[in-house]
Amino acid sequence: MTNPKKIVFATNNLHKLEEIRDIIGGKFEILSLKEIGCNEDIPETADTLEGNAEIKARYIKEHYGYDCFADDTGLEVETLGGEPGVKSARYAGENHDSQANMELLLKNMHGKENRNARFRTVIALIMGDEITLMDGIVEGVITCERAGDSGFGYDPIFRPLESELTFAQMSSEDKNKISHRGRATAKLIDKLENI
Ligand code: IMP
């Protein structure tokens, strides 16, 4: 039997790592940033999700030599011209405070009739010298108030079109079936399985 091929997921988020490791099985050995000795903060300086995912993946390839994939996610609100988008984590400030981010978004949406929004995840995969970008989208609306206490980030105020519940009112299994990240990850896995 050949050894599984090593590939880095440019994250230290254990939840995301476990999720992908469970699905990919033995074909690839998925390494975290910590496991390759990368402790630096990779600068996310692009003004698009695609740009940031690509920066992270290229950084690992160039500095550590591994094949790699990286993701970036944003909540894009139609009536706000796609904001908070690439700034979703730090919408209300640099300390990445989910409660403050939701509060600011609800304030900016006050009185708006058009509440259409979507979550979008972009994954950049670098294998050898080939880069592939994949995305996953879930369309929905921004609710007028918070509901539910599961999940993270903007989950309590995002209701996907295919449900009566916000993401924070769903089990993680139900959320993953329709979520932006679930859909982008499915494309990644399809690509890796066919390599
Ligand atoms: P990241 O690129 O996965 O770190 O996501 C950036 C930001 O988008 C997070 O800090 C959250 O505020 C938000 N976000 C990403 N995914 C989700 C989700 O599934 N639910 C709610 N918020 C999310």
Residues whose N, C-alpha, C, O or C-beta is under 5 A from the ligand:
A	BS01	IMP	D71 D72 T73 G74 S88 A89 F152 G153 Y154 D155
